[in-house]
Amino acid sequence: MADEIGVLEAIYTARGLRRFKPDPIPDEILARIMEAATRAPNATNLQRWRFLVIKDPEVRKAVAGYYKKAAERLLPQVERIFLDETRHMVPMEQAKRKQLFDNTIDGFNHFDVPPVLILACTYPEPPRWEGNEDVLSPFIIERMKAMLPRANAASIYHAVQNLTLAARNFGIATCMTNLHTLYEPEIKQLLGIPGEVLTWALLPLGYPYPDKFGPIRRKPISEVVFLNHWGDPWPLEPESYYKK
C-alpha cells in the first residue's frame, strides 16, 4: 500500500486532475477506494448507489468514444468559457486560462488513457408520499414531489467525494465529470445498465502525470460563507492549513 495521508491534507490537495499515466491501479487499492465511497452518509441507509468499475480496455475505449463525442459537441462553448476575452467565465489571468483550457482538451482527447473509469449510479428514490396520503397534506406532497430530483442526487455525491479523497490518499487522481450524460442512453446500453438506473458522474482514475496534487486555490471563505443572513460575511479567516 502507498503511504497514506490525513483527511485534511487530502481535502486541501485533491485537485481535479485530467491527465494520467496508463499504469494499472492494484485491485487492493481500488477495493479500499470503493469501500470508502460506500461509507458515505446516505438517506435512511438505503444505499441505493451502485458503482460500475470499468477496467477492460475495449470497454473503456468505447465509453471514452462517447465522452469525446460529447466534448466535441460542446467545444465551442468550452472555448468561449476559457478563451473569449469578452465572455469568459473563468476568473484568472489569460495565460492560466489557456493552460487550463489545454489541459481540459487533452483530458477530452485521452479519456481512454486512465486505467479505470468509474460510473456512479443510483436507483431512483422511492416516492415516499405514496401510501402516506392519509397523514400528509396536499401542500407537503407537492413539495416532496418537487424535492425528488434533489433527493435522487443527495447521497451519490457524498459517495463521489469519499471516493475522490480516498483516491487522493493513495496518490491516485480523479476528476468528476458528467459529459457522459449527453450520451447516457447509449452508454447504458453498452454497459447493460437497467433503464431505471440514474447515472450521475463518470470518474477517470489514474496516477497523475504530468500534473500534480495541490495546493488548491479558492476564494476566501468571507466571500462565500454567510453568517445568519444572506450577504452577511463570515467574519473569521482561518490560518491556511496547507503551506507547502
C-alpha positions as CSV (number, residue, x, y, z in Angstrom):
1,M,0.0,0.0,0.0
2,A,1.2,3.5,-0.7
3,D,1.9,5.9,2.2
4,E,-1.4,7.2,3.5
5,I,-2.1,10.8,4.3
6,G,-4.5,12.7,6.7
7,V,-8.0,13.6,5.6
8,L,-7.4,17.4,5.7
9,E,-4.3,17.1,3.5
10,A,-6.4,15.1,1.1
11,I,-9.1,17.8,1.1
12,Y,-6.6,20.6,0.6
13,T,-4.7,18.9,-2.2
14,A,-7.2,16.8,-4.2
15,R,-7.3,18.8,-7.3
16,G,-9.5,17.7,-10.2
17,L,-6.8,16.3,-12.5
18,R,-7.5,15.2,-16.1
19,R,-4.2,13.7,-17.3
20,F,-2.9,10.3,-16.2
21,K,-0.4,7.6,-16.6
22,P,-1.7,4.4,-18.1
23,D,-0.2,2.4,-15.2
24,P,-2.6,-0.1,-13.6
25,I,-4.1,0.5,-10.1
26,P,-3.8,-2.6,-7.9
27,D,-7.1,-4.2,-7.1
28,E,-6.4,-4.0,-3.4
29,I,-6.2,-0.2,-3.6
30,L,-9.3,0.0,-5.8
31,A,-11.2,-2.1,-3.3
32,R,-10.2,0.3,-0.5
33,I,-11.3,3.3,-2.6
34,M,-14.7,1.8,-3.4
35,E,-15.3,0.7,0.2
36,A,-14.6,4.3,1.2
37,A,-17.2,5.5,-1.3
38,T,-19.8,3.2,0.2
39,R,-19.1,4.5,3.7
40,A,-20.6,7.9,2.8
41,P,-23.8,9.2,4.5
42,N,-27.0,8.3,2.7
43,A,-30.7,8.8,3.1
44,T,-32.2,6.3,5.7
45,N,-29.2,4.0,4.9
46,L,-31.0,2.6,1.8
47,Q,-27.7,2.6,-0.1
48,R,-29.3,2.9,-3.4
49,W,-26.0,3.7,-5.1
50,R,-24.2,1.4,-7.5
51,F,-20.7,1.9,-8.9
52,L,-19.6,0.4,-12.2
53,V,-15.8,0.0,-12.2
54,I,-14.6,-0.2,-15.9
55,K,-11.2,-1.7,-16.4
56,D,-11.5,-3.6,-19.7
57,P,-9.5,-1.6,-22.3
58,E,-12.1,-2.1,-25.0
59,V,-15.0,-1.1,-22.9
60,R,-13.1,1.9,-21.6
61,K,-12.3,2.9,-25.2
62,A,-16.0,2.6,-26.1
63,V,-17.1,4.8,-23.2
64,A,-14.3,7.3,-23.9
65,G,-15.5,7.5,-27.5
66,Y,-18.9,8.7,-26.3
67,Y,-17.3,11.1,-23.9
68,K,-15.1,12.5,-26.6
69,K,-18.1,12.9,-28.9
70,A,-19.9,14.8,-26.2
71,A,-16.9,17.0,-25.7
72,E,-16.7,17.8,-29.4
73,R,-20.3,18.9,-29.4
74,L,-19.6,21.3,-26.5
75,L,-16.2,22.5,-27.8
76,P,-17.5,25.9,-29.0
77,Q,-18.9,26.6,-25.6
78,V,-15.8,25.4,-23.8
79,E,-13.7,27.7,-26.0
80,R,-15.9,30.6,-25.1
81,I,-15.7,29.9,-21.4
82,F,-12.0,29.8,-21.3
83,L,-10.7,31.9,-24.2
84,D,-13.2,34.6,-25.2
85,E,-12.0,37.8,-23.5
86,T,-15.4,39.4,-23.6
87,R,-17.4,36.4,-22.3
88,H,-15.1,34.1,-20.4
89,M,-16.3,32.8,-17.1
90,V,-13.1,31.6,-15.5
91,P,-11.7,34.3,-13.1
92,M,-7.9,34.0,-13.7
93,E,-5.3,35.6,-15.9
94,Q,-5.3,34.8,-19.6
95,A,-2.2,32.5,-19.6
96,K,-3.6,30.3,-16.8
97,R,-7.0,30.1,-18.5
98,K,-5.2,29.0,-21.7
99,Q,-3.3,26.4,-19.8
100,L,-6.4,25.1,-18.1
101,F,-8.2,25.0,-21.5
102,D,-5.3,23.0,-23.0
103,N,-5.4,20.5,-20.1
104,T,-9.1,20.2,-20.4
105,I,-8.9,19.4,-24.1
106,D,-6.1,17.0,-23.5
107,G,-8.3,15.2,-21.0
108,F,-11.1,15.1,-23.5
109,N,-8.9,13.5,-26.2
110,H,-7.2,11.0,-23.9
111,F,-10.1,9.8,-21.7
112,D,-9.2,6.2,-22.6
113,V,-5.7,6.6,-21.0
114,P,-6.6,6.3,-17.3
115,P,-6.7,2.6,-16.4
116,V,-10.0,2.8,-14.6
117,L,-13.3,4.6,-15.2
118,I,-16.0,4.6,-12.5
119,L,-19.6,5.3,-13.3
120,A,-21.5,6.5,-10.2
121,C,-25.2,5.5,-10.4
122,T,-28.3,5.3,-8.2
123,Y,-31.6,3.6,-8.3
124,P,-34.3,6.3,-8.1
125,E,-35.5,7.4,-4.7
126,P,-39.0,5.9,-3.9
127,P,-41.9,8.4,-3.9
128,R,-42.2,8.5,-0.1
129,W,-45.5,10.2,-0.2
130,E,-47.2,7.2,-1.8
131,G,-49.2,5.2,0.8
132,N,-48.9,8.1,3.2
133,E,-51.5,10.4,1.7
134,D,-53.7,10.0,4.8
135,V,-51.1,11.6,7.0
136,L,-49.6,14.2,4.6
137,S,-51.2,17.4,3.5
138,P,-51.5,18.1,-0.3
139,F,-49.1,21.0,0.3
140,I,-46.4,18.7,1.7
141,I,-46.9,16.1,-1.0
142,E,-46.4,18.7,-3.7
143,R,-43.3,20.0,-2.1
144,M,-42.0,16.4,-1.7
145,K,-42.6,15.8,-5.4
146,A,-40.6,19.0,-6.2
147,M,-37.8,17.8,-4.0
148,L,-37.5,14.4,-5.6
149,P,-34.7,15.3,-8.2
150,R,-32.6,16.7,-5.3
151,A,-33.3,13.6,-3.2
152,N,-32.1,11.4,-6.1
153,A,-28.7,13.2,-6.1
154,A,-28.3,13.8,-2.4
155,S,-26.4,10.6,-1.4
156,I,-24.4,9.8,-4.5
157,Y,-22.3,13.0,-4.3
158,H,-21.3,12.2,-0.7
159,A,-20.0,8.9,-2.1
160,V,-18.2,10.6,-5.0
161,Q,-16.4,12.9,-2.6
162,N,-15.4,10.0,-0.4
163,L,-14.1,8.2,-3.5
164,T,-12.1,11.3,-4.5
165,L,-10.5,11.7,-1.1
166,A,-9.8,8.0,-0.7
167,A,-8.1,8.0,-4.2
168,R,-6.0,11.0,-3.2
169,N,-5.0,9.2,0.0
170,F,-3.3,6.5,-2.3
171,G,-1.8,9.0,-4.7
172,I,-4.4,8.4,-7.3
173,A,-6.0,11.3,-9.2
174,T,-9.5,11.8,-10.5
175,C,-11.9,14.4,-11.8
176,M,-15.7,14.3,-11.5
177,T,-17.3,14.7,-14.9
178,N,-20.8,14.3,-16.3
179,L,-20.4,14.9,-20.0
180,H,-21.4,11.2,-20.5
181,T,-25.0,12.2,-19.7
182,L,-25.3,13.6,-23.2
183,Y,-25.0,10.0,-24.4
184,E,-26.4,8.3,-21.4
185,P,-28.8,6.0,-23.3
186,E,-26.0,4.7,-25.5
187,I,-23.6,4.2,-22.6
188,K,-26.3,2.5,-20.5
189,Q,-27.0,0.1,-23.4
190,L,-23.3,-0.5,-23.9
191,L,-22.7,-1.4,-20.2
192,G,-26.0,-3.2,-19.6
193,I,-27.3,-0.7,-17.1
194,P,-31.0,-1.1,-16.3
195,G,-33.2,1.6,-17.8
196,E,-34.4,3.0,-14.4
197,V,-30.9,3.5,-13.0
198,L,-29.7,7.1,-13.0
199,T,-26.0,7.8,-13.8
200,W,-24.6,10.9,-12.1
201,A,-20.8,11.0,-12.6
202,L,-18.1,9.4,-14.7
203,L,-14.7,9.5,-13.0
204,P,-11.4,8.6,-14.5
205,L,-8.9,7.2,-12.0
206,G,-5.1,7.0,-12.5
207,Y,-1.7,8.1,-11.3
208,P,-1.3,11.8,-12.2
209,Y,1.1,12.9,-15.0
210,P,2.3,15.5,-15.7
211,D,0.0,17.4,-13.3
212,K,0.4,17.2,-9.5
213,F,-1.7,17.4,-6.5
214,G,-2.4,20.7,-4.6
215,P,-2.3,23.2,-3.1
216,I,-5.8,24.3,-4.2
217,R,-6.6,28.0,-4.8
218,R,-10.0,29.1,-3.6
219,K,-11.8,32.3,-2.7
220,P,-11.5,33.3,1.0
221,I,-14.5,32.0,3.0
222,S,-15.6,35.5,3.8
223,E,-16.6,35.8,0.1
224,V,-18.7,32.6,0.0
225,V,-19.8,31.9,3.6
226,F,-22.5,34.0,5.3
227,L,-23.4,34.2,8.9
228,N,-27.1,34.1,10.0
229,H,-28.3,36.1,6.9
230,W,-27.5,36.0,3.2
231,G,-24.9,38.6,2.4
232,D,-23.5,38.9,6.0
233,P,-20.0,37.6,5.6
234,W,-18.4,35.1,7.9
235,P,-16.0,37.2,10.0
236,L,-13.0,35.0,10.5
237,E,-10.5,33.6,8.0
238,P,-8.7,30.5,9.3
239,E,-4.9,30.2,9.2
240,S,-4.1,28.4,5.9
241,Y,-3.8,24.7,6.5
242,Y,-1.7,23.8,3.5
243,K,1.5,25.9,3.3
244,K,3.8,23.7,1.3
